[in-house]
Amino acid sequence: MNGKLLLGTVGAIAGALLGAIIWAAISASTDFRIGWMAVGVGFLAGYGMRTLGGGRDRADGTVAAVVAFLGCVLGNVLTAAVEVAQQNHYPIAATIIVTLLKPAIMVDLLGLSFRPMDLLFYAIAIYTGYRTALKPPARAASVTATAPAAPQPVAPQAAEPQPATSDTTT
């Protein structure tokens, strides 16, 4: 793994983590699970990769897509943990910490809160993470500079009078 890819991976993880936290916070404040927040997680993961990693190779997009998926799973886990904390009047921070430290609880929460529509949002987030991570190819500015210029029309000119020549040979 080269330095740019490693740095980009750190950026993608930071973006996905930020997106998952925002997702859980919005879901907690609205008491509504918003699946399309997964697309934001994918965008932030891809943007982190492109910003810190350069976004030039397919590997950048692939890593961002995987991180986007993991960020979506984390977003769902955090949202479910917040819902459990609110319903049972537990402290939210303590519930999240216990949930993240015990994988069995994470799996149970995902199983209980999973909806088939989540797969669609995960797929869109993966695609968004991949595409956002890659910079668009640079446009070739030299193509227009080296293209032959179109011929300019030439206006017809009036014929100039020819000097009279005398043929004086007799």
SEVO-262734 format. One line per field, with one value per residue (C-alpha): x, y, z; residue number from 1. Coordinates in steps of 0.02 Angstrom, whole numbers, always signed. Layout:
<dolums>
east	[X / ...];
north	[Y / ...];
up	[Z / ...];
k	[NUM / ...];
</dolums>
This chain:
<dolums>
east	[+0 / +79 / +76 / -61 / -178 / -146 / -177 / -333 / -395 / -377 / -477 / -611 / -625 / -638 / -774 / -873 / -858 / -918 / -1062 / -1114 / -1114 / -1217 / -1337 / -1364 / -1381 / -1513 / -1606 / -1602 / -1664 / -1804 / -1855 / -1856 / -1737 / -1677 / -1601 / -1542 / -1417 / -1313 / -1283 / -1206 / -1093 / -1036 / -1006 / -903 / -800 / -764 / -727 / -605 / -516 / -507 / -450 / -311 / -270 / -276 / -415 / -317 / -328 / -467 / -394 / -443 / -622 / -626 / -560 / -683 / -827 / -781 / -761 / -928 / -1012 / -933 / -983 / -1163 / -1161 / -1091 / -1225 / -1360 / -1281 / -1266 / -1445 / -1510 / -1408 / -1479 / -1655 / -1627 / -1557 / -1703 / -1836 / -1761 / -1705 / -1522 / -1380 / -1347 / -1157 / -1145 / -1262 / -1158 / -995 / -1064 / -1135 / -970 / -868 / -976 / -990 / -1130 / -1238 / -1196 / -1250 / -1411 / -1451 / -1418 / -1527 / -1670 / -1661 / -1622 / -1746 / -1731 / -1730 / -1564 / -1483 / -1534 / -1463 / -1303 / -1282 / -1307 / -1185 / -1054 / -1073 / -1068 / -911 / -825 / -871 / -836 / -663 / -607 / -561 / -632 / -501 / -420 / -479 / -348 / -325 / -194 / -321 / -402 / -234 / -166 / -323 / -308 / -396 / -541 / -497 / -556 / -657 / -565 / -663 / -649 / -543 / -571 / -452 / -317 / -298 / -147 / -29 / -48 / +94 / +127 / +184 / +285 / +376 / +339];
north	[+0 / +163 / +320 / +408 / +259 / +241 / +426 / +418 / +268 / +370 / +509 / +387 / +313 / +487 / +534 / +375 / +391 / +571 / +521 / +377 / +493 / +624 / +488 / +427 / +605 / +652 / +489 / +516 / +695 / +657 / +486 / +428 / +308 / +392 / +265 / +388 / +454 / +306 / +401 / +543 / +418 / +355 / +531 / +578 / +419 / +452 / +635 / +592 / +471 / +595 / +738 / +647 / +506 / +591 / +487 / +431 / +241 / +113 / +55 / +224 / +199 / +19 / +61 / +206 / +91 / -38 / +97 / +172 / +3 / -16 / +162 / +121 / -31 / +77 / +207 / +76 / +6 / +179 / +221 / +59 / +86 / +261 / +194 / +61 / +192 / +309 / +174 / +103 / +270 / +219 / +343 / +357 / +367 / +214 / +115 / +157 / +110 / -57 / -92 / -56 / -158 / -314 / -380 / -499 / -350 / -264 / -417 / -432 / -248 / -260 / -415 / -332 / -166 / -228 / -191 / -252 / -71 / -51 / -154 / -26 / +118 / +19 / -12 / +172 / +221 / +99 / +170 / +349 / +313 / +235 / +374 / +517 / +448 / +458 / +625 / +654 / +644 / +809 / +887 / +902 / +1089 / +1062 / +983 / +1149 / +1238 / +1119 / +1097 / +1172 / +1336 / +1343 / +1431 / +1610 / +1661 / +1780 / +1925 / +1942 / +2090 / +2202 / +2173 / +2304 / +2386 / +2323 / +2452 / +2469 / +2393 / +2455 / +2338 / +2449 / +2325 / +2348];
up	[+0 / -53 / +53 / -45 / -35 / +151 / +181 / +73 / +172 / +332 / +249 / +193 / +367 / +443 / +319 / +347 / +535 / +528 / +415 / +530 / +682 / +590 / +532 / +711 / +778 / +649 / +676 / +865 / +854 / +731 / +799 / +618 / +530 / +373 / +254 / +123 / +251 / +191 / +30 / +131 / +217 / +46 / -15 / +137 / +124 / -60 / -31 / +108 / -8 / -151 / -42 / +49 / -72 / -239 / -317 / -469 / -463 / -457 / -293 / -218 / -273 / -214 / -41 / -27 / -77 / +56 / +188 / +135 / +161 / +333 / +376 / +330 / +442 / +582 / +549 / +566 / +725 / +804 / +756 / +830 / +989 / +1009 / +984 / +1118 / +1237 / +1209 / +1227 / +1387 / +1460 / +1462 / +1441 / +1254 / +1266 / +1380 / +1268 / +1114 / +1201 / +1262 / +1089 / +1001 / +1124 / +1108 / +929 / +979 / +1028 / +862 / +764 / +864 / +838 / +652 / +640 / +732 / +641 / +465 / +326 / +146 / +88 / +178 / +40 / -90 / +11 / +45 / -141 / -182 / -45 / -111 / -287 / -221 / -120 / -272 / -394 / -274 / -234 / -415 / -490 / -662 / -799 / -843 / -1003 / -1136 / -1160 / -1294 / -1412 / -1448 / -1463 / -1593 / -1695 / -1868 / -1888 / -2007 / -2168 / -2171 / -2325 / -2437 / -2507 / -2695 / -2748 / -2897 / -3040 / -3052 / -3221 / -3316 / -3388 / -3572 / -3669 / -3839 / -3968 / -4079 / -4182 / -4361];
k	[1 / 2 / 3 / 4 / 5 / 6 / 7 / 8 / 9 / 10 / 11 / 12 / 13 / 14 / 15 / 16 / 17 / 18 / 19 / 20 / 21 / 22 / 23 / 24 / 25 / 26 / 27 / 28 / 29 / 30 / 31 / 32 / 33 / 34 / 35 / 36 / 37 / 38 / 39 / 40 / 41 / 42 / 43 / 44 / 45 / 46 / 47 / 48 / 49 / 50 / 51 / 52 / 53 / 54 / 55 / 56 / 57 / 58 / 59 / 60 / 61 / 62 / 63 / 64 / 65 / 66 / 67 / 68 / 69 / 70 / 71 / 72 / 73 / 74 / 75 / 76 / 77 / 78 / 79 / 80 / 81 / 82 / 83 / 84 / 85 / 86 / 87 / 88 / 89 / 90 / 91 / 92 / 93 / 94 / 95 / 96 / 97 / 98 / 99 / 100 / 101 / 102 / 103 / 104 / 105 / 106 / 107 / 108 / 109 / 110 / 111 / 112 / 113 / 114 / 115 / 116 / 117 / 118 / 119 / 120 / 121 / 122 / 123 / 124 / 125 / 126 / 127 / 128 / 129 / 130 / 131 / 132 / 133 / 134 / 135 / 136 / 137 / 138 / 139 / 140 / 141 / 142 / 143 / 144 / 145 / 146 / 147 / 148 / 149 / 150 / 151 / 152 / 153 / 154 / 155 / 156 / 157 / 158 / 159 / 160 / 161 / 162 / 163 / 164 / 165 / 166 / 167 / 168 / 169 / 170];
</dolums>
